[in-house]
Every structure is written in C-alpha cells, then in structure tokens.
Amino acid sequence: MTAYLIKYQRRTGVLDLEQFDSLRDATRERLRLDRFNTDPDLEIVAVASASEEHLRVSHSRYFSAV
C-alpha cells in the first residue's frame, strides 16, 4: 500500500504531499522532520492509503483549501 507524508500549514492551508513506497518510510521521514520542526502551525502526518484519490476523501480537511 502506498503511503503519504502530509505537511500542512494550519493557519494558511498550504499543503505539501509526498508519496512513499511504504508507511514505514513515510513514518521515518515524519519522525525526522518532527525533530527539527519549530513551527507550531505545521502539522506533519504519515498515512497509508490505497490511492491519492482515497486519501483526499479520507483526510479531506487537509485538501479543502487546495
């Protein structure tokens, strides 16, 4: 199953989406980014999903401003 790393700016609604081959890889990157993140408005999430289309439905709050 494909995994995605979502970087979401809560205040502005800016979204950065990166695709990974596994949830393990996406989670490792999330943990690495979390160590250096000093922005309380930046939400970093790793999610497994069957497709980007499914992700946009299941986690629609991240995509509502896009």
Chimera marker file (.cmm) of the C-alpha trace (Angstrom):
<marker_set name="trace">
<marker id="1" x="0.000" y="0.000" z="0.000" r="1" g="1" b="0" radius="0.5"/>
<marker id="2" x="1.214" y="3.467" z="-0.838" r="1" g="1" b="0" radius="0.5"/>
<marker id="3" x="1.981" y="5.911" z="1.952" r="1" g="1" b="0" radius="0.5"/>
<marker id="4" x="1.908" y="9.686" z="2.009" r="1" g="1" b="0" radius="0.5"/>
<marker id="5" x="3.586" y="12.331" z="4.077" r="1" g="1" b="0" radius="0.5"/>
<marker id="6" x="1.385" y="15.358" z="4.568" r="1" g="1" b="0" radius="0.5"/>
<marker id="7" x="2.887" y="18.662" z="5.660" r="1" g="1" b="0" radius="0.5"/>
<marker id="8" x="0.032" y="21.042" z="6.388" r="1" g="1" b="0" radius="0.5"/>
<marker id="9" x="0.194" y="24.666" z="7.497" r="1" g="1" b="0" radius="0.5"/>
<marker id="10" x="-2.877" y="25.075" z="9.698" r="1" g="1" b="0" radius="0.5"/>
<marker id="11" x="-3.025" y="28.858" z="9.502" r="1" g="1" b="0" radius="0.5"/>
<marker id="12" x="-2.638" y="29.240" z="5.731" r="1" g="1" b="0" radius="0.5"/>
<marker id="13" x="-3.914" y="25.890" z="4.465" r="1" g="1" b="0" radius="0.5"/>
<marker id="14" x="-0.723" y="25.321" z="2.436" r="1" g="1" b="0" radius="0.5"/>
<marker id="15" x="-0.235" y="21.620" z="1.769" r="1" g="1" b="0" radius="0.5"/>
<marker id="16" x="2.823" y="19.629" z="0.723" r="1" g="1" b="0" radius="0.5"/>
<marker id="17" x="2.195" y="15.992" z="-0.196" r="1" g="1" b="0" radius="0.5"/>
<marker id="18" x="4.954" y="13.432" z="-0.721" r="1" g="1" b="0" radius="0.5"/>
<marker id="19" x="4.443" y="9.813" z="-1.784" r="1" g="1" b="0" radius="0.5"/>
<marker id="20" x="6.382" y="6.859" z="-0.299" r="1" g="1" b="0" radius="0.5"/>
<marker id="21" x="6.529" y="3.159" z="-1.090" r="1" g="1" b="0" radius="0.5"/>
<marker id="22" x="5.744" y="2.179" z="2.499" r="1" g="1" b="0" radius="0.5"/>
<marker id="23" x="4.219" y="3.590" z="5.662" r="1" g="1" b="0" radius="0.5"/>
<marker id="24" x="7.457" y="2.728" z="7.426" r="1" g="1" b="0" radius="0.5"/>
<marker id="25" x="9.435" y="5.040" z="5.129" r="1" g="1" b="0" radius="0.5"/>
<marker id="26" x="6.867" y="7.825" z="5.450" r="1" g="1" b="0" radius="0.5"/>
<marker id="27" x="6.839" y="7.487" z="9.233" r="1" g="1" b="0" radius="0.5"/>
<marker id="28" x="10.632" y="7.617" z="9.411" r="1" g="1" b="0" radius="0.5"/>
<marker id="29" x="10.595" y="10.843" z="7.439" r="1" g="1" b="0" radius="0.5"/>
<marker id="30" x="7.828" y="12.257" z="9.645" r="1" g="1" b="0" radius="0.5"/>
<marker id="31" x="9.841" y="11.488" z="12.768" r="1" g="1" b="0" radius="0.5"/>
<marker id="32" x="12.953" y="13.075" z="11.229" r="1" g="1" b="0" radius="0.5"/>
<marker id="33" x="11.028" y="16.240" z="10.313" r="1" g="1" b="0" radius="0.5"/>
<marker id="34" x="9.343" y="16.385" z="13.728" r="1" g="1" b="0" radius="0.5"/>
<marker id="35" x="12.749" y="16.582" z="15.407" r="1" g="1" b="0" radius="0.5"/>
<marker id="36" x="13.546" y="19.823" z="13.592" r="1" g="1" b="0" radius="0.5"/>
<marker id="37" x="10.078" y="21.359" z="13.392" r="1" g="1" b="0" radius="0.5"/>
<marker id="38" x="9.777" y="24.540" z="15.456" r="1" g="1" b="0" radius="0.5"/>
<marker id="39" x="6.583" y="25.779" z="13.795" r="1" g="1" b="0" radius="0.5"/>
<marker id="40" x="3.533" y="25.042" z="15.975" r="1" g="1" b="0" radius="0.5"/>
<marker id="41" x="1.265" y="25.647" z="12.949" r="1" g="1" b="0" radius="0.5"/>
<marker id="42" x="2.921" y="22.910" z="10.878" r="1" g="1" b="0" radius="0.5"/>
<marker id="43" x="1.202" y="19.532" z="11.076" r="1" g="1" b="0" radius="0.5"/>
<marker id="44" x="3.200" y="16.568" z="9.774" r="1" g="1" b="0" radius="0.5"/>
<marker id="45" x="1.326" y="13.305" z="9.204" r="1" g="1" b="0" radius="0.5"/>
<marker id="46" x="2.202" y="9.920" z="7.693" r="1" g="1" b="0" radius="0.5"/>
<marker id="47" x="-0.770" y="7.997" z="6.276" r="1" g="1" b="0" radius="0.5"/>
<marker id="48" x="-1.186" y="4.772" z="4.295" r="1" g="1" b="0" radius="0.5"/>
<marker id="49" x="-3.827" y="4.856" z="1.581" r="1" g="1" b="0" radius="0.5"/>
<marker id="50" x="-4.858" y="2.818" z="-1.421" r="1" g="1" b="0" radius="0.5"/>
<marker id="51" x="-4.509" y="5.903" z="-3.641" r="1" g="1" b="0" radius="0.5"/>
<marker id="52" x="-4.170" y="9.672" z="-3.538" r="1" g="1" b="0" radius="0.5"/>
<marker id="53" x="-7.838" y="9.924" z="-4.506" r="1" g="1" b="0" radius="0.5"/>
<marker id="54" x="-8.803" y="7.840" z="-1.475" r="1" g="1" b="0" radius="0.5"/>
<marker id="55" x="-6.516" y="9.938" z="0.734" r="1" g="1" b="0" radius="0.5"/>
<marker id="56" x="-8.226" y="13.117" z="-0.477" r="1" g="1" b="0" radius="0.5"/>
<marker id="57" x="-11.556" y="11.657" z="0.680" r="1" g="1" b="0" radius="0.5"/>
<marker id="58" x="-10.423" y="10.072" z="3.948" r="1" g="1" b="0" radius="0.5"/>
<marker id="59" x="-8.357" y="13.106" z="5.019" r="1" g="1" b="0" radius="0.5"/>
<marker id="60" x="-10.317" y="15.819" z="3.238" r="1" g="1" b="0" radius="0.5"/>
<marker id="61" x="-9.640" y="18.511" z="5.831" r="1" g="1" b="0" radius="0.5"/>
<marker id="62" x="-6.070" y="18.783" z="4.518" r="1" g="1" b="0" radius="0.5"/>
<marker id="63" x="-7.269" y="19.267" z="0.955" r="1" g="1" b="0" radius="0.5"/>
<marker id="64" x="-10.172" y="21.663" z="1.491" r="1" g="1" b="0" radius="0.5"/>
<marker id="65" x="-8.033" y="24.759" z="0.868" r="1" g="1" b="0" radius="0.5"/>
<marker id="66" x="-6.367" y="23.271" z="-2.251" r="1" g="1" b="0" radius="0.5"/>
<link id1="1" id2="2" r="1" g="1" b="0" radius="0.2"/>
<link id1="2" id2="3" r="1" g="1" b="0" radius="0.2"/>
<link id1="3" id2="4" r="1" g="1" b="0" radius="0.2"/>
<link id1="4" id2="5" r="1" g="1" b="0" radius="0.2"/>
<link id1="5" id2="6" r="1" g="1" b="0" radius="0.2"/>
<link id1="6" id2="7" r="1" g="1" b="0" radius="0.2"/>
<link id1="7" id2="8" r="1" g="1" b="0" radius="0.2"/>
<link id1="8" id2="9" r="1" g="1" b="0" radius="0.2"/>
<link id1="9" id2="10" r="1" g="1" b="0" radius="0.2"/>
<link id1="10" id2="11" r="1" g="1" b="0" radius="0.2"/>
<link id1="11" id2="12" r="1" g="1" b="0" radius="0.2"/>
<link id1="12" id2="13" r="1" g="1" b="0" radius="0.2"/>
<link id1="13" id2="14" r="1" g="1" b="0" radius="0.2"/>
<link id1="14" id2="15" r="1" g="1" b="0" radius="0.2"/>
<link id1="15" id2="16" r="1" g="1" b="0" radius="0.2"/>
<link id1="16" id2="17" r="1" g="1" b="0" radius="0.2"/>
<link id1="17" id2="18" r="1" g="1" b="0" radius="0.2"/>
<link id1="18" id2="19" r="1" g="1" b="0" radius="0.2"/>
<link id1="19" id2="20" r="1" g="1" b="0" radius="0.2"/>
<link id1="20" id2="21" r="1" g="1" b="0" radius="0.2"/>
<link id1="21" id2="22" r="1" g="1" b="0" radius="0.2"/>
<link id1="22" id2="23" r="1" g="1" b="0" radius="0.2"/>
<link id1="23" id2="24" r="1" g="1" b="0" radius="0.2"/>
<link id1="24" id2="25" r="1" g="1" b="0" radius="0.2"/>
<link id1="25" id2="26" r="1" g="1" b="0" radius="0.2"/>
<link id1="26" id2="27" r="1" g="1" b="0" radius="0.2"/>
<link id1="27" id2="28" r="1" g="1" b="0" radius="0.2"/>
<link id1="28" id2="29" r="1" g="1" b="0" radius="0.2"/>
<link id1="29" id2="30" r="1" g="1" b="0" radius="0.2"/>
<link id1="30" id2="31" r="1" g="1" b="0" radius="0.2"/>
<link id1="31" id2="32" r="1" g="1" b="0" radius="0.2"/>
<link id1="32" id2="33" r="1" g="1" b="0" radius="0.2"/>
<link id1="33" id2="34" r="1" g="1" b="0" radius="0.2"/>
<link id1="34" id2="35" r="1" g="1" b="0" radius="0.2"/>
<link id1="35" id2="36" r="1" g="1" b="0" radius="0.2"/>
<link id1="36" id2="37" r="1" g="1" b="0" radius="0.2"/>
<link id1="37" id2="38" r="1" g="1" b="0" radius="0.2"/>
<link id1="38" id2="39" r="1" g="1" b="0" radius="0.2"/>
<link id1="39" id2="40" r="1" g="1" b="0" radius="0.2"/>
<link id1="40" id2="41" r="1" g="1" b="0" radius="0.2"/>
<link id1="41" id2="42" r="1" g="1" b="0" radius="0.2"/>
<link id1="42" id2="43" r="1" g="1" b="0" radius="0.2"/>
<link id1="43" id2="44" r="1" g="1" b="0" radius="0.2"/>
<link id1="44" id2="45" r="1" g="1" b="0" radius="0.2"/>
<link id1="45" id2="46" r="1" g="1" b="0" radius="0.2"/>
<link id1="46" id2="47" r="1" g="1" b="0" radius="0.2"/>
<link id1="47" id2="48" r="1" g="1" b="0" radius="0.2"/>
<link id1="48" id2="49" r="1" g="1" b="0" radius="0.2"/>
<link id1="49" id2="50" r="1" g="1" b="0" radius="0.2"/>
<link id1="50" id2="51" r="1" g="1" b="0" radius="0.2"/>
<link id1="51" id2="52" r="1" g="1" b="0" radius="0.2"/>
<link id1="52" id2="53" r="1" g="1" b="0" radius="0.2"/>
<link id1="53" id2="54" r="1" g="1" b="0" radius="0.2"/>
<link id1="54" id2="55" r="1" g="1" b="0" radius="0.2"/>
<link id1="55" id2="56" r="1" g="1" b="0" radius="0.2"/>
<link id1="56" id2="57" r="1" g="1" b="0" radius="0.2"/>
<link id1="57" id2="58" r="1" g="1" b="0" radius="0.2"/>
<link id1="58" id2="59" r="1" g="1" b="0" radius="0.2"/>
<link id1="59" id2="60" r="1" g="1" b="0" radius="0.2"/>
<link id1="60" id2="61" r="1" g="1" b="0" radius="0.2"/>
<link id1="61" id2="62" r="1" g="1" b="0" radius="0.2"/>
<link id1="62" id2="63" r="1" g="1" b="0" radius="0.2"/>
<link id1="63" id2="64" r="1" g="1" b="0" radius="0.2"/>
<link id1="64" id2="65" r="1" g="1" b="0" radius="0.2"/>
<link id1="65" id2="66" r="1" g="1" b="0" radius="0.2"/>
</marker_set>
